[in-house]
């Protein structure tokens, strides 16, 4: 069974880190209700949902994706780029340990899991304000034994690589080409977001469906016209913290 590791919304969520958007008021209770609906959607799609307790002193900790990424062979524990987020890994380590051998990113490398896009045996790392080339170099050494190649991809005007591009299926990516150079992904079928919906490139494929925000109907139409079965979630309050659908879970298959 597919396992989704998640974490409850922190009571200090309104103090989240922001990099590329302006701070606007977040309704904590609505954020929690939307997160609960997200978990319900994962369960309805057949996932076993593990919900870790809230972290009262870690505002961004609901975004568990940034603490790790999971391969068939190992799980990589990251080293988040924002100092306020580095302690988040401490409770992720025991949560992932039952499922995978763990390997760790160490200083001077910085890496947010939101900057990691795994496409087969090639791993792309977004070179962002949160992740650096030292992470690319470390991961190449660490993961070479498993047959992976790790490359960096420069970003423009967005927080993470998966703000700009995500996997829809094994041959198709959803992309905002204004934020990452599409030439990195030659050989893939690229679905471009509608120009009026720049934040629409983040989706989460689960069990034959695509979890996708309600906020981007024009881009969603491009997905459904290609035959994808979309499961909508409203994450408007989490989006105010630069969150999206991949950010709130670690998927173990």
C-alpha positions in Angstrom: 0.0 0.0 0.0 1.1 3.5 -0.7 2.0 5.4 2.5 1.6 9.2 2.8 3.5 10.7 5.7 2.0 14.1 6.7 2.1 16.5 9.6 -0.5 18.6 11.3 -0.5 22.3 10.7 1.5 24.2 13.3 -0.2 26.8 15.6 2.5 29.2 14.4 1.8 28.5 10.7 1.0 32.2 10.1 4.7 33.0 10.8 5.8 30.9 7.9 8.9 31.7 5.7 8.1 33.6 2.5 10.5 34.3 -0.4 8.6 35.1 -3.6 5.2 36.3 -2.5 3.9 39.0 -0.2 2.6 38.1 3.2 -1.2 38.2 3.5 -3.3 37.1 6.4 -3.7 33.3 6.8 -6.8 31.9 8.5 -5.3 29.1 10.7 -8.6 27.2 11.1 -9.3 27.3 7.4 -5.8 26.1 6.7 -6.3 23.2 9.1 -9.6 22.3 7.5 -8.2 22.4 4.0 -5.3 20.2 5.2 -7.8 17.7 6.6 -9.5 17.5 3.3 -6.2 16.9 1.6 -5.6 14.0 3.9 -9.1 12.7 3.2 -8.3 12.8 -0.5 -5.1 10.8 -0.1 -7.1 8.2 1.9 -9.8 8.1 -0.7 -7.2 7.3 -3.3 -6.0 4.3 -1.3 -3.1 5.8 0.7 -2.4 4.8 4.3 -2.0 8.3 5.8 0.4 8.8 8.7 -0.2 12.1 10.4 2.6 13.3 12.6 1.8 15.6 15.6 2.0 19.3 15.1 5.3 21.1 15.8 4.3 24.2 17.9 7.6 26.0 17.3 8.1 25.1 13.6 5.8 27.3 11.5 6.5 25.6 8.1 6.5 22.0 9.4 3.3 21.0 7.6 5.4 21.1 4.4 7.0 17.7 5.1 8.2 17.3 1.5 11.1 19.6 2.2 12.6 17.3 4.8 13.3 14.3 2.6 12.8 12.6 -0.8 12.2 8.9 -1.3 13.7 6.6 -3.8 13.0 2.8 -4.2 16.4 2.1 -2.6 16.8 4.8 0.0 15.3 7.8 1.6 17.4 11.0 1.6 17.1 13.2 4.6 17.6 16.8 3.4 19.2 19.8 5.0 16.6 22.6 4.5 18.0 25.9 3.3 16.1 28.1 5.8 17.6 27.9 9.3 14.2 28.0 10.9 13.3 24.8 9.1 16.4 22.7 9.8 14.9 21.1 13.0 12.0 19.7 11.0 14.1 16.7 10.0 14.4 15.4 13.6 10.9 13.8 13.7 10.9 12.8 10.0 13.9 10.5 10.5 12.0 8.0 12.8 8.9 8.3 10.6 10.8 7.2 7.5 13.2 4.7 9.1 10.7 1.7 9.0 10.4 2.1 5.2 13.9 2.8 3.8 17.6 2.9 4.5 18.3 6.6 5.3 21.1 8.7 3.9 21.7 12.3 4.9 22.7 15.6 3.2 25.3 17.4 5.3 26.8 20.9 5.4 27.8 22.9 3.4 25.0 21.5 1.2 21.5 22.9 1.5 18.5 21.1 0.1 14.7 21.5 0.3 12.8 18.4 -0.9 10.6 20.8 -3.0 13.7 21.3 -5.2 14.0 17.6 -6.0 12.4 16.2 -9.1 13.0 12.5 -9.6 12.5 11.3 -13.2 13.6 7.7 -13.5 17.3 7.5 -12.8 17.8 11.2 -13.3 17.3 13.6 -10.4 17.0 17.3 -10.9 17.8 19.7 -8.1 16.5 23.3 -8.3 19.2 25.8 -7.7 17.1 28.1 -5.6 17.4 30.3 -2.5 17.0 27.1 -0.5 19.2 24.5 -2.4 22.7 24.7 -3.8 25.3 23.0 -6.0 27.0 21.4 -3.0 23.8 19.3 -2.6 24.0 18.2 -6.3 27.6 17.2 -5.8 27.0 15.3 -2.6 24.0 13.5 -4.0 25.9 12.4 -7.1 28.5 10.7 -4.8 25.9 9.2 -2.5 23.5 7.9 -5.1 25.9 6.9 -7.8 25.9 3.3 -6.4 22.2 3.1 -7.1 22.6 4.3 -10.7 21.3 7.8 -10.3 22.7 11.0 -12.0 22.0 14.3 -10.2 21.9 17.6 -12.1 21.2 21.2 -11.1 18.5 23.3 -12.8 18.5 27.1 -12.4 15.2 28.7 -11.4 13.7 32.1 -12.0 11.3 33.9 -9.7 10.0 30.8 -7.8 10.6 29.1 -4.5 11.3 25.5 -5.6 11.8 23.4 -8.7 8.5 21.8 -8.1 6.8 25.2 -8.1 7.9 25.3 -11.8 7.6 21.7 -12.9 6.2 18.4 -11.6 5.7 14.9 -13.0 2.2 14.0 -14.2 3.2 10.4 -15.2 6.3 8.6 -16.4 6.3 10.5 -19.8 4.6 13.8 -19.0 5.5 16.9 -17.0 3.4 19.9 -16.1 5.6 23.0 -16.4 5.9 26.8 -16.2 8.6 27.5 -18.8 9.0 31.0 -17.5 10.5 29.7 -14.2 12.6 26.7 -15.4 14.2 26.1 -18.8 12.2 23.4 -20.6 15.3 22.2 -22.5 16.3 20.3 -19.3 13.4 17.9 -20.0 13.9 16.8 -23.6 12.1 13.6 -24.4 9.2 14.4 -22.1 5.7 15.5 -23.2 5.4 18.9 -21.6 2.0 20.4 -20.6 2.5 24.2 -20.1 0.5 26.0 -17.5 -1.9 28.7 -18.7 0.0 32.0 -18.7 -2.6 33.5 -16.4 -1.9 30.8 -13.8 1.9 30.8 -13.2 1.7 28.8 -9.9 -0.3 26.0 -11.7 2.6 23.6 -12.3 2.4 21.6 -9.1 0.4 18.4 -9.2 0.6 15.1 -7.3 -0.1 11.9 -9.2 -1.5 9.1 -6.9 -2.9 5.7 -7.9 -3.9 6.8 -11.4 -5.3 10.1 -10.4 -3.8 13.6 -10.2 -4.3 15.6 -7.0 -4.6 19.2 -8.2 -5.6 22.6 -6.7 -9.0 24.1 -7.4 -7.3 27.5 -8.0 -6.2 26.8 -11.6 -9.2 25.8 -13.8 -7.5 26.8 -17.1 -4.5 24.6 -16.6 -6.7 21.9 -15.1 -8.6 21.8 -18.4 -5.4 21.1 -20.2 -4.9 18.1 -17.9 -8.4 16.8 -18.4 -8.2 17.3 -22.1 -5.2 14.9 -22.1 -7.3 12.3 -20.3 -6.0 12.8 -16.8 -8.5 12.1 -13.9 -8.1 15.1 -11.5 -8.9 15.0 -7.8 -9.4 18.6 -6.7 -8.3 20.0 -3.4 -8.6 23.6 -2.1 -5.4 24.7 -0.5 -5.9 28.5 -0.7 -4.6 29.1 2.8 -1.5 26.9 2.4 -0.8 28.6 -0.9 -0.4 31.9 1.0 2.6 30.2 2.6 4.0 29.2 -0.8 2.6 25.7 -0.3 1.1 23.4 -2.9 -0.1 19.8 -3.3 3.2 18.0 -3.3 4.5 20.0 -0.3 2.2 18.4 2.3 3.2 14.7 2.0 6.0 12.3 1.6 4.8 9.4 -0.6 6.3 6.0 0.1 5.5 3.4 -2.5 
